[in-house]
Amino acid sequence: MVATTERDGTTWYECEMCGLLFDDRNDAEQHEANCDAEEPSYIQ
């Protein structure tokens, strides 16, 4: 399940498995469905 968080007046959607933030709920849900629960290999 994607968590919603608010930062600097903007709503972000967070993958609860790895913590990666997205500005679009659909992108976050798609990522979470394929997430391997490891830290991202790139800078957020």
Secondary structure as the mmCIF struct_conf table of DSSP 4:
data_model
#
loop_
_struct_conf.conf_type_id
_struct_conf.id
_struct_conf.beg_label_comp_id
_struct_conf.beg_label_asym_id
_struct_conf.beg_label_seq_id
_struct_conf.end_label_comp_id
_struct_conf.end_label_asym_id
_struct_conf.end_label_seq_id
STRN STRN1 VAL A 2 ARG A 7
TURN_TY1_P TURN_TY1_P1 ASP A 8 GLY A 9
STRN STRN2 THR A 10 CYS A 15
TURN_TY1_P TURN_TY1_P2 GLU A 16 CYS A 18
STRN STRN3 LEU A 21 PHE A 22
BEND BEND1 ASP A 23 ASP A 24
HELX_RH_AL_P HELX_RH_AL_P1 ARG A 25 ASN A 34
BEND BEND2 ALA A 37 GLU A 38
BEND BEND3 SER A 41 TYR A 42
#
